[in-house]
Amino acid sequence: MPLRLIQKAEHRIGPHFAQLARGLGSYGTAEFATRIVRLLTTVVIARSLAPAIVGEAALALTVFELVRVLERIGTGQQIVQAKADELAATCNSVQRFYAGWTGALMVVQLLVAAMLELVFDRPTAAAMLAVLTLVYPFMAGGHVPYYLAMREGQVTRLARIGASQSIADQIITAALLLIWPSPWSIVLPKLLTAPIWLIMARRAAPWQPDRTAGQLPASRMLRYAGPIMLADGMTALRTQGDNLIVAAVLGTSALGTYYFAFNAGVGIVSSLVTAFGSVAFPMLCAATVGAARRRMLRRIALGGAVVILPIVALQALAAPLYVPLVFGSHWAFAAPLVAILCLAGVPLLVAQIAGCWLRAEGRVGTDAAGSTLTCVLALGGLWLGAQFGDLIIAAIGLIAGQIVGALWNGARILLPALDLRSFHALRSESRS
């Protein structure tokens, strides 16, 4: 990103840009290191496995992500938003509730694995999905410390946690692929690296339950959990359901190509957008409700545009050059698909900013409704495009649906929240 552009943006949006830039810088540096390793792993996968084998692993991981979305019940956000005098009780309640919830998810995932084998005749995918249930106890062990660190603004440490796990995942994947070219080599590292996340999360914010603080009413947690789970569920369905549609309509081999194109293209942008949300949400929560929070939203929106949009444009334009050069000439046919999927970064950014704003405002129901609409439009567009039997047309349908959803939610949620008339008046006063 040009230094002059950063300085100009910082001059406009004030000192809070420095906080946002530092947070994104931490995540960006970690993501850059992760993507270098992931790029090497993707090269190994592309050169070692046929699309059909990649598709088998992609199917198991897709179903795993769809089941795991039920884990996102907003308990972490409640820790970030808790008042100081309720923090200990909130952490106690979150730990108990989340441990029980993830235990139930293990049972659900085993049932889904049985269905994959008995109904859909996918024994390999079913076995991999069953093994991945062992990830949940590690998630439960580090849940409260991780969100306490987020509450404390430990952006650099959180970025390091994600990067360390992801880099270890990619290194183990590449090593396994070299000695054992199998879909298991892609799936097993997700479990093998879970202890890394747990250890680093617990070190980030050491925590022990405070029994004297008591518990929050379960009804209070559930009122917040339902809409959050629905919103995140729709987001996960939008980002993972595309794999299921491609596999169902175009076949496992096409899914392998699509999975490769996604990781080679939109993967880095989606990771940065997620990191952006991790930085933006605590900043919005910390701002006073009203004009101050709206000003913070404007600064965050401008910062996101300055950081994310140039990366999206660069990736999309450069895809025809780097795909055959990096992954081999036999993947050159996927370059247009990679370029199209890169464009998903723009609507993803709009959705992330809108979601952070609504959750900071406590409007989790509106967030769930917006996520549902975007999910239906995106997957509907993908399904319609897939009926033509072409991955390129299917991807165009996906992006078109996401853009329509982003425009709709942006017009209904972000534009009123940004309050641009007041912003222009403020700029005029500062100039005079």
C-alpha positions as CSV (number, residue, x, y, z in Angstrom):
1,M,0.0,0.0,0.0
2,P,1.5,3.4,-0.9
3,L,2.8,5.4,2.1
4,R,1.2,8.6,0.8
5,L,-2.2,6.9,0.6
6,I,-1.9,5.7,4.2
7,Q,-0.8,9.2,5.4
8,K,-3.7,10.8,3.5
9,A,-6.2,8.4,5.0
10,E,-4.8,8.8,8.5
11,H,-5.0,12.6,8.2
12,R,-8.7,12.3,7.3
13,I,-9.9,9.7,9.8
14,G,-7.7,10.8,12.8
15,P,-5.6,9.0,15.3
16,H,-7.9,5.9,15.4
17,F,-6.5,5.0,12.0
18,A,-3.2,4.2,13.7
19,Q,-4.9,1.8,16.0
20,L,-6.7,0.1,13.1
21,A,-3.6,0.1,11.0
22,R,-1.5,-1.5,13.8
23,G,-4.1,-4.1,14.3
24,L,-4.4,-4.9,10.6
25,G,-0.6,-4.7,10.3
26,S,-0.2,-7.4,12.9
27,Y,-2.8,-9.6,11.2
28,G,-1.4,-8.7,7.8
29,T,2.1,-9.6,8.7
30,A,1.0,-12.9,10.2
31,E,-1.3,-13.5,7.2
32,F,1.6,-12.8,4.8
33,A,3.8,-15.4,6.5
34,T,0.9,-17.8,6.6
35,R,0.1,-17.3,2.9
36,I,3.7,-17.9,1.8
37,V,3.6,-21.3,3.6
38,R,0.1,-22.0,2.4
39,L,1.1,-21.1,-1.2
40,L,3.9,-23.7,-1.0
41,T,1.4,-26.3,0.4
42,T,-1.1,-25.5,-2.4
43,V,1.6,-26.0,-4.9
44,V,2.4,-29.4,-3.4
45,I,-1.3,-30.3,-3.4
46,A,-1.7,-29.2,-7.0
47,R,1.2,-31.2,-8.2
48,S,0.6,-34.3,-6.0
49,L,-3.1,-35.0,-6.0
50,A,-5.7,-35.3,-8.7
51,P,-8.8,-33.0,-8.5
52,A,-11.0,-35.9,-7.5
53,I,-8.8,-36.7,-4.5
54,V,-8.6,-33.1,-3.5
55,G,-12.4,-33.0,-3.7
56,E,-12.8,-35.9,-1.2
57,A,-10.8,-33.9,1.4
58,A,-12.7,-30.7,0.5
59,L,-16.0,-32.5,1.1
60,A,-15.0,-33.6,4.6
61,L,-13.6,-30.2,5.5
62,T,-16.7,-28.5,4.1
63,V,-19.1,-30.6,6.2
64,F,-16.9,-30.1,9.2
65,E,-17.0,-26.3,8.8
66,L,-20.8,-26.4,8.4
67,V,-21.2,-28.4,11.6
68,R,-18.6,-26.2,13.4
69,V,-20.6,-23.1,12.7
70,L,-23.0,-24.2,15.3
71,E,-20.2,-23.5,17.8
72,R,-20.4,-19.8,17.0
73,I,-23.1,-18.9,19.5
74,G,-21.9,-15.5,20.5
75,T,-20.4,-16.4,23.8
76,G,-17.0,-14.9,22.9
77,Q,-18.7,-11.6,21.9
78,Q,-20.5,-11.5,25.3
79,I,-17.1,-11.6,27.0
80,V,-15.8,-8.7,24.8
81,Q,-18.9,-6.6,25.5
82,A,-19.4,-7.5,29.2
83,K,-19.4,-4.7,31.8
84,A,-16.4,-4.8,34.2
85,D,-18.5,-5.7,37.2
86,E,-20.1,-8.7,35.3
87,L,-16.9,-10.0,33.5
88,A,-16.1,-12.7,36.0
89,A,-19.7,-14.1,36.0
90,T,-19.8,-13.8,32.3
91,C,-16.6,-15.9,31.9
92,N,-17.9,-18.5,34.3
93,S,-21.2,-18.8,32.4
94,V,-19.5,-18.9,29.0
95,Q,-17.1,-21.6,30.1
96,R,-19.8,-23.9,31.4
97,F,-22.2,-23.2,28.5
98,Y,-19.6,-23.5,25.8
99,A,-18.2,-26.8,27.1
100,G,-21.6,-28.4,27.2
101,W,-22.4,-27.0,23.8
102,T,-19.3,-28.3,22.0
103,G,-19.8,-31.7,23.6
104,A,-23.2,-31.8,22.0
105,L,-21.7,-30.8,18.7
106,M,-19.3,-33.8,18.8
107,V,-22.4,-36.1,18.9
108,V,-24.0,-34.2,16.0
109,Q,-20.9,-34.4,13.9
110,L,-20.6,-38.2,14.5
111,L,-24.2,-38.6,13.4
112,V,-23.5,-36.6,10.2
113,A,-20.4,-38.8,9.5
114,A,-22.6,-41.9,9.9
115,M,-25.0,-40.4,7.4
116,L,-22.2,-39.7,4.9
117,E,-21.2,-43.3,4.9
118,L,-24.6,-45.0,5.1
119,V,-26.7,-42.7,2.9
120,F,-24.2,-41.1,0.5
121,D,-21.7,-43.9,0.3
122,R,-18.7,-41.7,1.2
123,P,-16.8,-43.8,3.7
124,T,-13.5,-41.9,3.5
125,A,-15.1,-38.5,4.0
126,A,-17.2,-40.0,6.8
127,A,-14.1,-41.3,8.6
128,M,-12.2,-38.0,8.3
129,L,-15.3,-36.1,9.6
130,A,-15.5,-38.5,12.6
131,V,-11.8,-37.9,13.5
132,L,-12.3,-34.1,13.3
133,T,-14.7,-34.3,16.2
134,L,-11.6,-34.4,18.5
135,V,-11.0,-30.7,17.7
136,Y,-13.8,-29.5,19.9
137,P,-12.3,-30.2,23.3
138,F,-9.3,-28.1,22.4
139,M,-11.6,-25.3,21.3
140,A,-13.5,-25.4,24.6
141,G,-10.3,-25.3,26.6
142,G,-9.1,-22.0,25.1
143,H,-12.4,-20.3,24.4
144,V,-12.6,-17.9,27.4
145,P,-8.8,-16.9,27.4
146,Y,-8.9,-16.2,23.7
147,Y,-11.8,-13.7,24.0
148,L,-10.4,-12.2,27.1
149,A,-7.3,-11.4,25.0
150,M,-9.5,-9.9,22.3
151,R,-11.2,-7.8,25.0
152,E,-7.8,-6.6,26.2
153,G,-6.9,-5.6,22.6
154,Q,-4.0,-8.0,22.3
155,V,-4.2,-7.9,18.5
156,T,-0.6,-8.9,17.9
157,R,-0.8,-11.9,20.1
158,L,-4.1,-13.1,18.6
159,A,-2.6,-12.7,15.1
160,R,0.4,-14.7,16.2
161,I,-1.9,-17.5,17.5
162,G,-3.8,-17.8,14.2
163,A,-0.6,-17.6,12.1
164,S,1.3,-20.2,14.2
165,Q,-1.5,-22.7,14.0
166,S,-2.1,-22.1,10.3
167,I,1.6,-22.3,9.4
168,A,2.0,-25.5,11.4
169,D,-1.0,-26.9,9.6
170,Q,0.4,-26.1,6.2
171,I,3.9,-27.5,7.0
172,I,2.5,-30.7,8.3
173,T,0.2,-31.0,5.3
174,A,3.1,-30.5,2.9
175,A,5.2,-33.0,4.7
176,L,2.5,-35.6,4.8
177,L,1.7,-35.2,1.2
178,L,5.3,-35.8,0.2
179,I,5.3,-39.2,1.9
180,W,1.6,-40.1,1.8
181,P,-0.3,-38.5,-1.2
182,S,-3.8,-39.0,0.3
183,P,-6.8,-36.8,1.3
184,W,-6.0,-37.7,4.9
185,S,-2.8,-35.6,4.5
186,I,-5.0,-32.5,4.1
187,V,-7.4,-33.3,6.9
188,L,-5.3,-34.7,9.8
189,P,-3.2,-31.5,10.3
190,K,-6.4,-29.7,11.4
191,L,-6.5,-32.0,14.4
192,L,-2.7,-32.2,15.0
193,T,-2.4,-28.4,15.3
194,A,-5.4,-27.9,17.7
195,P,-3.1,-28.2,20.7
196,I,-0.9,-25.4,19.4
197,W,-4.0,-23.1,19.4
198,L,-5.0,-24.2,22.9
199,I,-1.6,-23.6,24.5
200,M,-1.1,-20.2,22.9
201,A,-4.7,-19.0,23.7
202,R,-4.3,-20.0,27.4
203,R,-1.0,-18.1,27.6
204,A,-2.5,-15.0,26.0
205,A,-4.9,-14.4,28.9
206,P,-4.5,-16.9,31.8
207,W,-7.9,-17.4,33.4
208,Q,-9.4,-19.5,36.1
209,P,-13.1,-19.6,37.1
210,D,-14.1,-17.3,39.9
211,R,-16.7,-19.3,41.9
212,T,-17.5,-16.4,44.1
213,A,-18.7,-14.4,41.0
214,G,-21.6,-16.8,40.3
215,Q,-23.3,-17.3,36.9
216,L,-25.4,-15.3,34.5
217,P,-28.9,-16.4,33.8
218,A,-28.9,-19.0,31.0
219,S,-31.9,-17.2,29.4
220,R,-29.7,-14.1,29.0
221,M,-27.0,-16.0,27.1
222,L,-29.5,-17.8,24.9
223,R,-31.2,-14.6,23.8
224,Y,-27.9,-13.4,22.4
225,A,-26.8,-16.8,21.2
226,G,-29.6,-17.6,18.8
227,P,-29.3,-14.6,16.4
228,I,-25.5,-14.8,16.5
229,M,-25.5,-18.5,15.6
230,L,-28.0,-17.8,12.8
231,A,-26.0,-14.9,11.4
232,D,-22.7,-16.8,11.5
233,G,-24.4,-19.9,10.3
234,M,-25.6,-18.1,7.2
235,T,-22.1,-16.7,6.7
236,A,-20.6,-20.2,6.9
237,L,-23.3,-21.6,4.7
238,R,-22.5,-18.9,2.1
239,T,-18.7,-19.6,2.3
240,Q,-19.0,-23.4,2.6
241,G,-22.3,-24.3,0.9
242,D,-20.8,-23.4,-2.5
243,N,-18.6,-26.5,-2.2
244,L,-21.6,-28.7,-1.6
245,I,-23.5,-27.2,-4.6
246,V,-20.5,-27.6,-6.9
247,A,-20.0,-31.2,-5.8
248,A,-23.7,-32.0,-6.2
249,V,-24.2,-30.4,-9.6
250,L,-20.8,-30.6,-11.2
251,G,-19.1,-33.5,-9.4
252,T,-16.2,-34.2,-7.1
253,S,-13.6,-33.5,-9.7
254,A,-15.0,-30.0,-10.4
255,L,-15.1,-29.5,-6.6
256,G,-11.3,-30.2,-6.5
257,T,-10.7,-27.5,-9.1
258,Y,-13.0,-25.1,-7.3
259,Y,-11.4,-25.8,-4.0
260,F,-7.9,-25.1,-5.5
261,A,-9.1,-21.9,-7.2
262,F,-10.6,-20.6,-3.9
263,N,-7.5,-21.2,-1.9
264,A,-5.3,-19.7,-4.7
265,G,-7.4,-16.6,-5.0
266,V,-9.9,-15.4,-2.5
267,G,-8.3,-17.2,0.5
268,I,-6.0,-14.4,1.4
269,V,-8.6,-11.7,1.0
270,S,-11.2,-13.6,3.1
271,S,-8.6,-14.1,5.8
272,L,-7.8,-10.4,5.9
273,V,-11.5,-9.5,6.0
274,T,-12.0,-11.8,9.0
275,A,-8.9,-10.3,10.7
276,F,-10.3,-6.8,9.9
277,G,-13.5,-7.7,11.7
278,S,-11.5,-9.0,14.7
279,V,-9.9,-5.5,15.0
280,A,-12.9,-3.4,14.1
281,F,-15.5,-5.1,16.5
282,P,-13.7,-4.2,19.8
283,M,-13.1,-0.7,18.5
284,L,-16.8,-0.2,17.8
285,C,-17.7,-1.7,21.2
286,A,-15.3,0.7,23.0
287,A,-16.7,3.8,21.3
288,T,-19.6,5.6,23.0
289,V,-23.0,4.9,21.6
290,G,-24.2,7.6,19.3
291,A,-22.2,10.1,17.3
292,A,-18.8,8.8,18.6
293,R,-19.6,5.2,17.4
294,R,-20.7,6.5,14.0
295,R,-17.5,8.4,13.6
296,M,-15.6,5.3,14.5
297,L,-17.6,3.3,11.9
298,R,-16.7,5.9,9.2
299,R,-13.0,5.6,10.1
300,I,-13.2,1.8,10.0
301,A,-15.0,1.8,6.7
302,L,-12.5,4.1,5.1
303,G,-9.6,2.1,6.6
304,G,-11.0,-1.1,5.2
305,A,-11.4,0.4,1.8
306,V,-7.8,1.7,1.8
307,V,-6.4,-1.7,2.8
308,I,-8.6,-4.4,1.3
309,L,-9.7,-3.0,-2.1
310,P,-6.2,-2.6,-3.6
311,I,-5.4,-6.2,-2.7
312,V,-8.6,-7.5,-4.3
313,A,-7.8,-5.6,-7.5
314,L,-4.2,-6.7,-7.6
315,Q,-5.0,-10.4,-7.1
316,A,-7.8,-10.4,-9.7
317,L,-5.6,-8.7,-12.3
318,A,-2.5,-10.8,-11.7
319,A,-4.3,-14.2,-11.6
320,P,-3.5,-15.0,-15.3
321,L,0.2,-14.5,-14.6
322,Y,0.8,-16.2,-11.2
323,V,-1.5,-19.2,-11.5
324,P,0.4,-21.0,-14.3
325,L,3.7,-19.7,-13.0
326,V,3.3,-20.9,-9.4
327,F,1.0,-23.9,-9.6
328,G,2.1,-25.3,-13.0
329,S,0.9,-24.9,-16.6
330,H,-1.7,-27.7,-16.1
331,W,-3.6,-25.3,-13.8
332,A,-3.6,-22.4,-16.2
333,F,-7.2,-23.2,-17.2
334,A,-8.3,-22.2,-13.6
335,A,-6.8,-18.7,-13.8
336,P,-10.1,-17.0,-14.9
337,L,-11.9,-18.8,-12.1
338,V,-9.3,-17.6,-9.6
339,A,-9.7,-14.0,-10.9
340,I,-13.5,-14.1,-10.6
341,L,-13.4,-15.5,-7.1
342,C,-11.0,-12.8,-5.9
343,L,-13.8,-10.3,-6.5
344,A,-15.7,-11.8,-3.5
345,G,-13.4,-9.7,-1.3
346,V,-15.5,-6.6,-1.9
347,P,-18.9,-7.9,-0.7
348,L,-17.2,-9.8,2.1
349,L,-15.8,-6.5,3.4
350,V,-19.2,-4.8,3.3
351,A,-20.8,-7.7,5.1
352,Q,-18.0,-7.8,7.7
353,I,-18.3,-4.0,8.5
354,A,-22.1,-4.2,8.6
355,G,-22.0,-7.2,10.9
356,C,-19.6,-5.6,13.3
357,W,-21.7,-2.5,13.5
358,L,-24.9,-4.4,14.2
359,R,-23.4,-6.6,16.9
360,A,-21.8,-3.6,18.6
361,E,-25.3,-2.0,18.6
362,G,-26.9,-5.1,19.9
363,R,-29.0,-5.6,16.8
364,V,-28.1,-9.2,16.3
365,G,-31.5,-10.1,14.8
366,T,-30.9,-7.6,12.0
367,D,-27.5,-9.1,11.5
368,A,-29.0,-12.6,11.2
369,A,-31.6,-11.4,8.7
370,G,-28.9,-9.7,6.5
371,S,-26.7,-12.7,6.6
372,T,-29.6,-14.9,5.6
373,L,-30.5,-12.7,2.6
374,T,-26.9,-12.6,1.4
375,C,-26.5,-16.4,1.8
376,V,-29.7,-17.1,-0.3
377,L,-28.6,-14.7,-3.0
378,A,-25.0,-16.0,-3.2
379,L,-25.9,-19.7,-3.2
380,G,-28.9,-19.1,-5.5
381,G,-26.7,-17.4,-8.0
382,L,-24.1,-20.2,-7.8
383,W,-26.8,-22.9,-8.3
384,L,-28.3,-21.1,-11.3
385,G,-24.8,-20.7,-12.9
386,A,-23.9,-24.3,-12.2
387,Q,-26.9,-25.4,-14.2
388,F,-25.0,-24.4,-17.4
389,G,-22.4,-27.0,-16.5
390,D,-19.5,-24.5,-16.3
391,L,-17.5,-23.5,-13.2
392,I,-16.8,-20.0,-14.6
393,I,-20.5,-19.3,-15.0
394,A,-21.2,-20.8,-11.6
395,A,-18.6,-18.5,-10.0
396,I,-20.0,-15.5,-11.8
397,G,-23.4,-16.3,-10.3
398,L,-21.9,-16.6,-6.9
399,I,-20.2,-13.2,-7.0
400,A,-23.3,-11.6,-8.5
401,G,-25.4,-12.8,-5.7
402,Q,-22.9,-11.6,-3.1
403,I,-22.8,-8.2,-4.7
404,V,-26.6,-7.8,-4.8
405,G,-26.7,-8.8,-1.1
406,A,-23.9,-6.3,-0.2
407,L,-25.7,-3.5,-2.1
408,W,-29.0,-4.3,-0.3
409,N,-27.5,-4.5,3.2
410,G,-25.2,-1.6,2.5
411,A,-28.0,0.7,1.5
412,R,-30.3,-0.4,4.4
413,I,-27.7,-0.7,7.2
414,L,-24.3,1.0,6.5
415,L,-25.5,4.2,4.7
416,P,-27.8,5.2,7.5
417,A,-25.2,4.3,10.1
418,L,-22.4,6.2,8.4
419,D,-24.6,9.4,8.5
420,L,-22.6,10.9,5.6
421,R,-24.3,14.3,5.9
422,S,-22.9,14.8,9.4
423,F,-19.5,13.6,8.1
424,H,-19.5,16.2,5.3
425,A,-20.5,18.9,7.7
426,L,-17.7,17.9,10.0
427,R,-15.2,18.0,7.2
428,S,-16.4,21.5,6.2
429,E,-16.0,22.7,9.8
430,S,-12.5,21.3,10.0
431,R,-11.5,23.1,6.8
432,S,-12.8,26.4,8.0
